[in-house]
Amino acid sequence: MEKSESAFAEGVDAFARGKSRAECPYPSEDDRQKLWLEGWETAKRADDLYVDGPP
């Protein structure tokens, strides 16, 4: 798996395990931080839609 794909997948997995957005393991100067946060946010949006339904 490519590093960028794995950072995104790590973010998705982190949300699924109940980790907060603030627990991103990558510092702001690391390009993987953006990908990790995108993964986390994507998982959160999917969870919100599942729990609350469409807006």
Secondary structure, 3 states (H helix, E strand, C coil): CCHHHHHHHHHHHHHHCCCCHHHCCCCCCCHHHHHHHHHHHHHHHHHHHHHHCCC
